[in-house]
């Protein structure tokens, strides 16, 4: 957008009162973790490495003639600190993701990420629930497995149903995309269209035990239907946080990274670097831990009763 193209594009989209609410929330978040003996850390926003994710578009930059990346999250740097001996750390910082549009997205946003060594999946969810109740001023949360959420709201078992059955259920909905035989893409469509609008409506909901094919960097629990030790927080149908009982096996990390890059190429996206310092750090020994990334702008938006993320930002992308 050209500067001056509208009479007020030099002004912030957030009110001064909202800026005060943002400052208060940031203090509350810091107090929450400081009171639990976490150390606040900083890691680079510009790095030679980037998270390899099928659905994230990192922004490439050139610095001193080196190809680098704006970070989609501080995950890589923070895990390297865990390898170096840190045990309980958190970070409030900026993150960058290309192709982020809509009333819930901005290409540059504020992220809260934390890790604690020794935490199980259960302990990781408990800490997230404690934060949610305190920050949102609610008295309780609920938990739903991914499987039970689909059974309750979509009337299908996402772990046991065949891909054909999942596709057939999706085709009962309007505006069905062409997703071929990609099971996870069909599940994501059903999640977004049918399941998510029901999550976190009475109280914040923690959705957990995702299909193993959606593990990303989470551990997988074996069984009749293996599930990922991954969990997400929903408030009024909106995803606010994403957590993992973290994968610690470097060989499995490499296999997943290579698989994700193949999927990116199939999706007409560029493959991303597979050999990175996180992989080297994990070979040195990443301790068992749980980590969570939380969208601070979304949390503030929901806490303040806003409907558009621009209401809690000073200068969103169009005015940056």
C-alpha positions, 0 to 999 in steps of 0.5 A: 500500500502506498503511504497516504493512500487513505487519510488515516493510514498513518494511525494505529488500528489499536486504540490507546486503551488497547495498547494499555491492555496489551502492556498489561497482558505482557506483564501478566505473562511474564509474571506467570512464568517468572513465578514458576522459576522460568528464565526469559531468553532471547534467540535470533529472529534472523537465522541460517535455519528455519522450521520445516513445516508443510503449512508454514511459509518462512520469509527468506532474507539476505544478510551480509550476502548470506541467505537467511530466514526470519523465524516462524517461531523461536523453537530451534534456538530455544531447543539449542538452549535446552541442549546447553543445559537450560531447564525452564525457559520462555520467550516473548518475541516476534515471529514472521510467516508469509501468506498469513491473511485474514482476521486472525492473521498478520505476517508479523506477530507476537509469540510466547513460547516456553519449554520445561525439561522433564515435563510429560504430556500431562504436565505440559497440558496442565501448565497450559490450562493454568495459564489459560484460566489465569489470563482469560479469567475463567474457572475451568477448562475441558479436554477432548481427544482429537478422536472424541472431538471428531466423533462428537461433532463430525460423527466419524472416527478420524483414526479408524475410518478409511480415507474414502469414508473421511472424503465421503463425510467431507463431501456432505459439506458445501464448497469442498476443495479438491484434495486428492487422496491426502488423508490429513488434508481431508481431516484438516478440512473437516476439523476447520469446517465442523469441529473447530467451531465447537471447541472452546465455546463453553470454556477453553478446550485442550484438544490432544492426541492428534493422528500420528501423521500430524505429529510434526515435532511431537513424540508418537505413542504406539497402539492400535491407532498411534497418536501424537503427543500433541495438544492445542488450546482453543477459545471460542473456536479459535486456535490459540496455542500448540504444544508438543511432548517433544521429539528427541530422536535426531534420526526421526527428526531427519526422517520427518523433515525429509517427508515434510519437504516431499509434501511441500514439493507436492504442494508446489512449495520450495523444499527447506534446508534439512541439515540444521543446527537443531539436528546437530544439537539433538545429536548432542542430546535434547533432554525430554521436555514439553514445549508450547507456542502461543499466539499473544495477539489472538489471546489478547483479541479473545480476552478483550472481546475483539473480532479482528486481530487488527484491533490489537495491533499498532500497525498491521501489515497494510499500515506497516 
